Structure formats: C-alpha cells, structure tokens
Amino acid sequence: MLDSELKFRSGNTSNELSQLSSTNYANSDKNEKIIIHKQQQTRGHQQSALSLENLCWLIASGACLYYSDIVKVIFWEEKINKKLLYFAFSLISVNILIGIYLIIYLTNYKKIPSSKWNDYNPFLIPIATGAFILGSILLTVCLWPVFSWLTAPILFTIFMGFIVIIINIPI
C-alpha cells in the first residue's frame, strides 16, 4: 500500500486527503501539458509513406509472391475452380474501379472532398466494401486446395504490399 493510503486509513483528517488529491491533479495537469506539447511538435512533421513498417510489408509481399509462385498457380494449377476465381477477380476489380472513380475522378476532377462522397453517391462505398469482402473470401476458397492454411496469410501479405504501393503513388 502507498504511504498516503496508510495515513488515510489510520484516521488522518480530510485536509490531508484534499492535499493529496490536489497533488495528483497537479501531476495529471503537468502530464497533459507535456502530451499537448509533444503533439504540437509532431503536428508539423509529416511522416513519410516509406516507413520501416511499409518497407517490411513490401519485402514480405515480394517474398510471398516469389516463394509461393502464386501467379503460376493461378494460371496453371488444375485444382483451382477457374469460374469461381474469375468471379473473385471481377469482384475485386469492381472494388478497384470504384476506388479509382472516387479518388481520381470525384476528388481531382469534380473537386468533391472525400467527406462528401457519401452525399454524392451513397451506394458506392457499401458496394465496394461488399465486393471486396466477397471477392477476398472467394479468392481464399479458390486457392485453398493449393496452399491450405497458408492461403489467408499469403493473400493478406500480398494485399498489404498492394496497399503500400497504392499509398506511395502521387496523385
């Protein structure tokens, strides 16, 4: 137990308790000021998109592409249900096309900020989300006969590498 708790339990006055609480308040106020100061210092500095974490995702994605031979598997493996695979790719393509429409066309040409996308086209973001989720599930199901339990980690790592590449494209 803390010394202050022992003093309080032993019957000290409420005056000592109020001093203790005011000390804790002063310490928390000091900590808040330090946190606010640090936030103000870092606010002006933009973090690079090529951080160590992003570099690790790129390396891991490249390793997954190279060591799994996923491109050769998709083209030549007979265990894969090709019709389901093409449907999965079409759903993921719908997601990418909606993203291109929203990011490039609406933001750059129409000058509509991203906060107003739902007002302009309220159905596109839910469609893109549903298409990506269903396409990812179908792609996992298609590749499961080849990679088994490694399918999900391989696809997730390749997806993260794709995201890192996308965020580094200047628009």
C-alpha positions as CSV (number, residue, x, y, z in Angstrom):
1,M,0.0,0.0,0.0
2,L,1.1,3.6,-0.5
3,D,2.0,5.7,2.4
4,S,-0.8,8.1,1.7
5,E,-3.3,5.3,1.8
6,L,-1.9,4.1,5.1
7,K,-2.2,7.6,6.6
8,F,-5.8,7.9,5.3
9,R,-6.8,4.6,6.7
10,S,-5.2,5.3,10.0
11,G,-7.6,8.2,10.6
12,N,-5.9,11.3,9.2
13,T,-8.0,14.4,8.5
14,S,-9.8,15.2,5.3
15,N,-7.4,18.2,4.9
16,E,-4.6,15.7,4.2
17,L,-6.8,14.0,1.7
18,S,-7.5,17.2,-0.2
19,Q,-3.8,18.0,-0.3
20,L,-3.2,14.5,-1.7
21,S,-5.8,14.9,-4.4
22,S,-4.6,18.4,-5.4
23,T,-1.1,16.9,-5.8
24,N,-2.4,14.2,-8.1
25,Y,-4.4,16.8,-10.0
26,A,-1.3,19.0,-10.5
27,N,0.7,15.9,-11.7
28,S,-2.0,15.0,-14.2
29,D,-2.2,18.6,-15.4
30,K,1.5,18.6,-15.9
31,N,1.4,15.3,-17.8
32,E,-1.4,16.7,-20.1
33,K,0.7,19.8,-20.9
34,I,3.6,17.5,-21.8
35,I,1.4,15.4,-24.1
36,I,-0.1,18.5,-25.8
37,H,3.4,20.0,-26.3
38,K,4.6,16.7,-27.9
39,Q,1.5,16.7,-30.2
40,Q,2.2,20.2,-31.3
41,Q,5.8,19.4,-32.1
42,T,4.9,16.4,-34.3
43,R,1.9,18.1,-36.0
44,G,4.1,20.0,-38.4
45,H,6.2,16.9,-39.4
46,Q,4.6,14.7,-42.0
47,Q,5.6,11.1,-41.7
48,S,7.0,9.5,-44.9
49,A,4.9,6.9,-46.6
50,L,8.1,4.8,-46.9
51,S,8.5,3.9,-43.2
52,L,10.2,0.9,-41.9
53,E,6.9,-0.9,-41.5
54,N,5.9,-0.2,-45.1
55,L,9.2,-1.4,-46.3
56,C,8.8,-4.6,-44.3
57,W,5.3,-5.1,-45.9
58,L,6.8,-4.7,-49.4
59,I,9.6,-7.2,-48.7
60,A,7.2,-9.7,-47.2
61,S,4.8,-9.3,-50.1
62,G,7.6,-9.8,-52.6
63,A,8.7,-12.9,-50.8
64,C,5.2,-14.3,-50.8
65,L,4.8,-13.6,-54.5
66,Y,8.2,-15.2,-55.2
67,Y,8.2,-18.2,-53.0
68,S,4.5,-19.2,-53.4
69,D,4.6,-18.9,-57.2
70,I,1.0,-17.7,-56.9
71,V,1.0,-16.3,-60.4
72,K,1.9,-19.6,-61.9
73,V,-0.5,-21.4,-59.6
74,I,-3.4,-19.1,-60.7
75,F,-2.6,-19.7,-64.4
76,W,-1.6,-23.4,-64.4
77,E,-2.9,-25.2,-61.4
78,E,-5.8,-27.6,-62.2
79,K,-7.1,-27.8,-58.6
80,I,-8.4,-24.3,-58.7
81,N,-12.1,-23.7,-59.7
82,K,-11.4,-21.2,-62.6
83,K,-15.0,-19.9,-62.8
84,L,-15.0,-19.0,-59.1
85,L,-11.6,-17.5,-59.5
86,Y,-12.7,-15.3,-62.4
87,F,-15.7,-14.2,-60.4
88,A,-13.5,-13.3,-57.4
89,F,-11.2,-11.3,-59.7
90,S,-14.2,-9.5,-61.2
91,L,-15.5,-8.5,-57.7
92,I,-12.0,-7.2,-56.6
93,S,-11.9,-5.3,-60.0
94,V,-15.2,-3.7,-59.2
95,N,-13.7,-2.6,-55.8
96,I,-10.6,-1.1,-57.5
97,L,-12.7,0.6,-60.2
98,I,-14.9,2.2,-57.6
99,G,-11.8,3.4,-55.7
100,I,-10.4,4.9,-58.9
101,Y,-13.7,6.7,-59.6
102,L,-13.9,8.1,-56.1
103,I,-10.3,9.0,-55.6
104,I,-9.3,10.2,-59.0
105,Y,-12.5,11.4,-60.7
106,L,-14.5,12.8,-57.9
107,T,-11.7,14.2,-55.8
108,N,-9.4,15.6,-58.6
109,Y,-11.8,16.5,-61.4
110,K,-15.1,17.2,-59.7
111,K,-13.3,18.7,-56.7
112,I,-15.6,16.8,-54.3
113,P,-13.9,16.2,-50.9
114,S,-13.8,12.6,-49.6
115,S,-16.1,13.7,-46.7
116,K,-18.9,14.3,-49.3
117,W,-18.6,11.1,-51.3
118,N,-21.5,9.5,-49.4
119,D,-23.7,12.6,-50.2
120,Y,-22.8,12.4,-53.9
121,N,-23.0,8.6,-54.3
122,P,-24.3,7.0,-51.2
123,F,-24.3,3.4,-52.6
124,L,-20.7,3.2,-53.9
125,I,-18.8,2.7,-50.7
126,P,-21.1,-0.2,-49.4
127,I,-20.9,-1.8,-52.9
128,A,-17.1,-1.6,-52.9
129,T,-16.9,-3.0,-49.4
130,G,-19.2,-5.9,-50.2
131,A,-17.4,-6.6,-53.4
132,F,-14.0,-6.7,-51.7
133,I,-15.2,-8.9,-48.8
134,L,-16.9,-11.4,-51.1
135,G,-14.1,-11.3,-53.6
136,S,-11.5,-12.0,-50.9
137,I,-13.5,-14.9,-49.5
138,L,-13.9,-16.4,-52.9
139,L,-10.2,-16.0,-53.7
140,T,-9.3,-17.7,-50.5
141,V,-11.7,-20.6,-51.3
142,C,-10.2,-20.9,-54.8
143,L,-6.6,-21.1,-53.6
144,W,-7.3,-23.2,-50.6
145,P,-6.7,-26.6,-52.4
146,V,-3.2,-25.5,-53.3
147,F,-1.9,-23.6,-50.3
148,S,-4.2,-24.9,-47.5
149,W,-4.0,-22.9,-44.3
150,L,-1.3,-20.7,-45.7
151,T,-3.8,-19.2,-48.2
152,A,-5.0,-16.5,-45.9
153,P,-1.6,-15.2,-44.6
154,I,-0.2,-15.2,-48.2
155,L,-3.2,-13.3,-49.6
156,F,-3.2,-10.8,-46.6
157,T,0.6,-10.1,-47.0
158,I,0.2,-9.6,-50.8
159,F,-2.8,-7.3,-50.1
160,M,-0.7,-5.2,-47.6
161,G,2.1,-4.9,-50.2
162,F,-0.5,-3.7,-52.7
163,I,-1.8,-1.1,-50.2
164,V,1.7,0.2,-49.6
165,I,2.3,0.6,-53.3
166,I,-1.0,2.4,-53.7
167,I,-0.3,4.9,-50.9
168,N,3.0,5.8,-52.5
169,I,1.5,6.7,-55.9
170,P,1.4,10.5,-56.1
171,I,-2.0,11.8,-57.3
